[in-house]
Every structure is written in structure tokens, then in C-alpha cells.
């Protein structure tokens, strides 16, 4: 994970990932990628909250 990423940037990566998809259910590979992006976002939010 990248602790230096801002929550807004992590959120934008999630949005871009989802926008690039055709829709429907996530494949197992897509689900894994989404979960990784979500974990990066959660860590960014936690890091920002801890330093505030």
C-alpha cells in the first residue's frame, strides 16, 4: 500500500476503475482489484485522520 496517497486520489482511482468497466457483477479479478483499491483508500483516510 502507498501511505503517501491522499484519500481524494485513492477515491478517484476507485471511480476511474469503476467507470472503465462495462457494468454488471465484478469478475473475481476485478473484485480483487477493487478490494485492493478500497484498502488503499481506507489506509489513506486512516492516515489522514491519525495525523489530524
Secondary structure, DSSP 8 states (H G I E B T S, - for coil): --TTS-HHHHHHHHHHHHHTS-SSS--HHHHHHHHHHHHHHHHHHHHHHHH-
